[in-house]
Amino acid sequence: MISLSNLSRDVTSEASARLVYYLSSAAVIVFLSRRLEPSAYGTLFLAISVLTVFRLFSSLGLAKSAARYVSSYTGVDDGQIRHVVVRSLRYNLVTIAVVTGVAVAGAGPIAAALGNPALEPLLVVGGCYIVAATLYNYTRVVLQGFQAIGASATVYASEGIGRIVGVLLLVSLGYELFGALVGFILGFAIAAILGVWLLYRRLPSAADTDPIEDGLERRLLRYSLPLAVTRGAWVLDREIDLILVGYLLESAVVGYYAIGKQVVTFCSGMAGSIGFSLGPQFDESTVSKSTRHARRTYETVLTYVLLVYVPAVAGLAILAEPVVTAVFGAAYQDAVPILQVFCAAIILMSITELTEDILDYLGRANTRAVFKIATSGGNVVLSVLLIRSFGAVGAAVATVCMQAIYAGLCLFVVKSEIGLRTRHLLTQTARILGITAVMSAVVVFLTRYVSGPLTIGATILSGVVVWGLLAVMTGFVSPASLGNIGLSEQN
């Protein structure tokens, strides 16, 4: 049975780490947007998007596959765990070496193809980015497989802290774009070193390791394939649209688009922390023992995620213009319509962030891979069509449309596995929409008085107060359950 006490502890650890990470990332984004012109800002994050595509090939699905098998062998056959980690890491080091070499060699042609010569030196240095970021991701994900969410969260937070220290120091010393990228690399490198150490401490000793089970290595590699496809589709969703904007439009527009996407990533962090913590507890064997309990747990968590995200995103859409101007500066005002479109994506991503890890641990990675690659391919095609007609806003619309389809398909698979109660969830969603409508009316009324950061803050606080009162009045939240978000073993 899924342990809600362990889940609460893990969610707290992961959410705390994500808070540190996202606050530090937000500080980096605000600092760079204030320090760099939109065109330079766009060039930096265009380079990072290209490097993230290379990271797809350096990571494949090896980390998540290893995590899945570590989870399934823990407490059942611990003697195989060391084999899983050692073999997967060995393969990952090979992919890192090959992909890094290709990325560095291709820096010039890629910069020329995108029509931005300033990209070339960034992509050359980006070879170190690929190495550090891939090893960081490997250790964080495999620690999740050990259900060492606290350790994984520590690795995550350390990356954010290392990034902000590196970026602020190097850019302040005058290294600008080069210094900003090296700052990102330092963050990943520090986190990777810490992650390797924490992972090593959890490995069974060689003396306690049994001979490798027949077919284990083959199964490990085979399960990594659909995960690699899924990750590739994830990269298409998260990065290829920005690359297309960079290819079809000018660098300044890339900067505006990057701002919108970064706000989406920041806002979906809480749902990601819950999904990351909840995923390992939805192992096939665990769920089979109590499908009803798994269903009630997922439904309860999903309801609370929607209760937070739907009103919050509505408020963000209403206040997008003053928020962007106050936080990023007047130079980024053209990012406002892009951000308003992306607000819908925040809600959809909160659902998928909560659900994706659960599907992988339920053994439905193959199904998810098919859905992801189809919707991501559709996103590329639709983005190209809409960018030509509507610019960067068109790319945002394409992303929202395909994210909606993918979220629906993920929910369909979860329903088929644990039998979600559709009517119950629709009723809860309707009640949440009612709360959102009332809160939004209050925020819209108060926007006429918004004139600066203080009045923005007062308007947001008023919206939160209205939301809180309505959540209590409608029975979603009781004062006695505020400390534990309403979860109990009886849910």
N, C-alpha and C positions, 0 to 999 in steps of 0.2 A: 504493500500500500504506500502511496505517496505520503511522505512525512511533511505535513504543513509546518511543523515547528522548524525542521531543517530548511524548508523552502523559505520561511520568513527570515531565518538567519542568513541564508545565501543571498536572498534578494537584497537584504540590508547591506551586505558586503559589496555586492555588485553595484547596487545603486549608489553607494557612497563613493566607490571608485569612479563610476561614470560621472558623478557630480564633480569630482576633482578633475577628471579628464575633460569634460565639456566646459567647465568654467575656465580651465587653462587654455583650451582650444579657442573658446570665445575671446579670451583676452588676446591671444595671438592674432585672430582674425581682425578684431577691432584695431589692434596696434598696426597691423600691416595695411589695413584699408586706410588708416589715417596717415601712414608713412609713405605709401606708394600711390602713384596715379592709377586710375582704373586700368589703363593698358598694361602697365607693369604688373599689377595685381593679377590681371587675366593671364599674362604670360606665365607667372609662377604657378598658378593652379592648373593651367593647361599642361605644363610640364609634369605636375604631380598626377594628373589624370592619365597621361601617356605612360608614366611609370607604374601606375596602378594596373594598367592593362598588362604590362610585362609581369607584374607580380602574380597575375592570374596563372601564367605559365610556370612561374617559379614555385608556386604553391601547389597547383593542381588541387586534388581533394585529399592529399595525404594526411594532413593534420586532422581533419574531421573524421576520416576513416580510422585513423589510429585512436582517436578519442572514443569512437563508437565501440571498438574492440576492447579498449582498456575498460570501458564501462561494463561491457558484457562479461569480461573475465574476472573483474573484481569480486572477490568473495566466492567465486566458483572455481577458478583455476588460476590463482595468482602467479603461478610459475611461468605463464605465457606472457605476462605483461611486459617484462623486459624485452622479449623478442619483438613484440608489437612496436615498442618505442624505438629500439635500436634500428630495426629494419626500415621503418617508415622514415626516420631521420636520415638514414644513409641515402635513401632514394631522393629525399628532399634536397640534400646537399648537392647531389648530381644535377638536379633540375635548376638549382640556384646558379651553379657555375655556368651551365650552358646558356641560360636566359640572360644572365648578366653580361656575358660576352657578346651576345647578339645585340643587346640594348646599346652597349657602348659603341659597337661597330656601326650601328644604324642611326646614331644620333644626328649626323649630318643630313642624310637623306630624309629623315623624318621631319627635321626642322625646315628643310626646303619644301617638302610636300605640304606642310601646313603654312608656308609663307611667312615664317617667323624666325629669322636667323638667331635671335636672342635665345631660342630654345636649345641650340646645340650644346653650349657649355653646361647648361643645367642638366641635360640628359646624360652627358658624359659623367658628371659627378653623381648623377642618379644611379649609376651602377652600385654605389655604396648604399643608396636608398633601398634598392631591391634586396640586397643581401640582408641588411638589418631588419627591414620590415617583414620579410618572409620568416626569418627565424623568430622574431617577436610573435608573429601570428601563430607559428607552430607551437611554441611553448604555451601560449595562452589557451589555445583550443585543447591541447592534450591535457593540460591541467583541469580543464572542464570535464574531460572524460574520467579523471580520477575523482570527480565531484569535489575537488579542492577549489571551490568557487572563491574562497577568501584569498588563496594564493594567486589564482588567475586574476582576481580583481586588483591585487597589489601590482601585478605586472602591468595591467591596464593603466592604473593611476600613474605609475612611474613614467610611462611613455608621455603622458600629458605634461607632467612636471618637467621632465627632461627637455621636451619640445619648447616650452615657454621660456625656460632659462636660456637654451641655446639660441632661439630666434631673437629674443630681446637683446641678448648680449651682442651677437654678431651683427645684427642690423643696426644697433645703436653705435657700433664701432665703424659703421659706414660701408659694410659689405653688401647692403641692399639685397638684390635677388639671390645672389650666390650665398650670402650669409643666411638668408631665410631658409633656403633649401638645406643647407648644412645643419641648421638648427633642427629641422625635422628629422634629419638623419641621426643626430645625436640622441634625440628622444627615443627613436626606435632601437638604437644600439644599446643604450642604458637598460631599456626594458628587456631586450633580448638576452643580455648577460644575466640579469636578475632571473629571468624565466628559465634559462638553462640550469641555473643553480637550484631553483625551487623544484624543477622537474627531476633533477638528479637525486635530490633528497628523498623523493617518493618512489624511486625505482627499487624493486626487490634486488637484493644482492645477487651476484653471479652464482654464489653457492646455493641460493634458494630457487634458482631458475631451472625448470625442467627442459628437456630437449624440445625443440620447436615442434609443435603439432603439425601433422601432415596437412598440407593445403592451406595453412594459415597465411603464409606470405602471398599466395595466389588470391585468397579471399580479401586480404587487405588491399591489394592493388586493384582488384576487380570492383570493390565497393568504392574505391576512390574515384573511379571513372565517372559515375553519375554525379558525384559530388563536385568533380572538376567542371562538368558541364553546367551544373547549377551555379557554381561560383563564376564561371564564364558569363553566364546570363546575368548574374548579379552585377558583374563589372559593366556589361553593356548597359544595364539600367542606370547604374550610378555614375558612369564615366563617359560612355561613348557619346551621349547627347552633348556634353560639354565640349568634347573633341570636335563634334560636328559643328557646333556653334563657332569654335575657333577656326575651323576650316572654311566655313561659308560666310562668316561675319568677321568684324574687326576685333582686335584684342580687348578694347574697352568693353564691348558687349559681353565678352567672356567673363570679365570682371563682375559685371552686373549679374550675370547668370550664376556665377560661382557663389555670390552672396546669397542668392535665393536657395541654392542647394545646401549650403552650409547651415542655414537656418533650419532647413528640413532635417538634416542629420542631427543637429543639436536637439531639436524638439522631440525626435523619436527615440532619444537615448533611454528614457525610463522604461518604455515598453521593451526595448532591447535587453535591458538588464534583467527584467522579469523572465523573458523568454530564454535568455542564456542560463539563468539559474534553474528554470523549470524543466528545460529540455532533458537533462540526464535522468530525471525522475520519471519520465515517460518511456523508459525502456520497455520493450515488448513484453518481457516476462513480468514486470511490475504491473503494467496496465492490465494484463490478462487476469491477474488475481482479483482486481476490483475495478472493472470498467465503469461502474456507476460512480465510484469515488473520483476516478480520473475525469469523468464528464463534468461532475459538479465543480471540481477544482478549476477546470479550464473555463467553464461558463462564468464562474464567480470572478476569476481574474480578468477575463475579457470584458465583463460588465464594468468593472472598476477602471480598466484602461480607457474604455469609451467615455465613462463618466468624467474622466479628467481631460481627455484629449479633445472631444468634440466641442465643449464650451471654450476651452483654451484657444483652439485654432480659430474659432469664430471671432474671438476677441482680437487675435493677431491680424486676421484679415481686415477687420474694421480699422485697426490702429496702425496698419502697415506703413503708411506714409510718414507720420511723425516718428515712429520707431526707427525706421531706416535712416531718416535725416539726423535724428539725435544720436544714434549709435555709430553709424558708419560715415556720416558727413553728407553734406549737400551734393557732393560730386557723384554719389551713388543713388540719387533719386530715381534714375531710370530703372533701378532694380525693383521698385515698388510693384508694378503690375506683374512682374515675374513671380515675386514672392506671394502675391495674392492668389495666383493660380496654384502655386505649390502648396498652399494651405490645405487643399484637399488631399494632396499626396501625404501630408503628415499623418492624417487619420488613417489612411490606407496602409502606410508603412508601419504604424503602430500595431495594426492587426498582423501584418506579415512578420514583423520583428518578434512578436509574441509567439508566432506559430511555427516558423521555419525550423528551429532547433527541435521542436517536439516531433515534427514529421520525420526528421532525420533519425532520431532515436527510436521512433516507431518502425524503422526499416522502410520508410516510404521515400527514400532519397531518389529512387528511379522515377517515381511519379512526379515528384517535385521538379526534377531536372527537366522532364518533358514540358511541364507547364512553364517553367522559367525561361527555357530557351525559346519557346514559341512566343511568349509575350515580350521578351526582350528583342527578338528579331522584329516583331511588329512595331516595337518602340523605335527601332532604327529607321524602318521604312516610313512610319508616320512622321517621325521627326524631320527627315529630309524633306518630305512634302510640305509640312507646316512651316518649317524654318524659311523656306523660299517665299512663302506668302505672308507670314506673320512675325518673322524674326524670332528672337529668343523666346517670346511668349508662346509661339507655336511649339517650340521644343518642350516647354513646360506642360502644355496641354497634352501633347503626345505621351509624356511620362505619366501624367495623372490617369489618362485613359487606360493604358496598359497595366498600371499598378492596380487599378480597380478590378480588371479581369483576373489578375494573378491572385489578389486577395480573396476574391470569390472562390476561385479554384482551391486555394489552400483550405478555406473553411469547409468546402465540400468534402475534401479528403479527411479532415479531422472528424467531420460528422459521420463519414462511413466507417471510421475506426472506433470511435467511442460514443456515437449516437447522440449528437447534440440535439437539444430541444429547440427546434426552430421557432415555434410560437412564443416560447418563453423569452428567447433572445430578441425577437422582434418587438415584443411588449416592452422589454427593458430599454431597447433603443428608442422607441417612441417616447418614453418618459424622459430619457436623456435629451432628446430633441426639444421637448417642451421646456425643460430647464434652460437649454441653450437659447431658445427664442426669447425668454423673459430676460435673461442676462444680457443678451445682445441688444435688446431694446434700451436697457439702461446705459450700456456703453455707447451706443449711437447717440443718445441724448447728451451724454457728457462730453462727446468729442468736440462740441461747439466751444467748449471752454479750454481745450488743449492748446497750450502755447509754448511748452518747453518740457524738459525732463521731469520737473516736479509735478506738473499737471498730468503728464503721461502716467507717472507712477501712481498718482491719486486715482486716476481713472481705472487703471488695472486693479488696484486694491479694492475699489468699489465693486468691480465685476467679480472679484474673488469672494468678497463678502456676500454678494447676492447669490452666487453659485453655492457657497457653503450653506447658507440658510435654506435654499431650495432643496439641496441634497439631503439635509436633515428632515425637512418638512415632508418630503416625498418618501422617506424611509430608506433611501439608499445608504445613508450613513447615520449611525446612532452615536451620540456622544460617548457611550461606553466603549464603542469599537474603533474609535479614531486611532488608537495606538496600534491596532493590528489589521487595519484596512478591512475589517469585517470577515476575515477568514477564520474558520474554525474547523475542527476535525469532523463536525457533523455536516458541513456544507455538502 
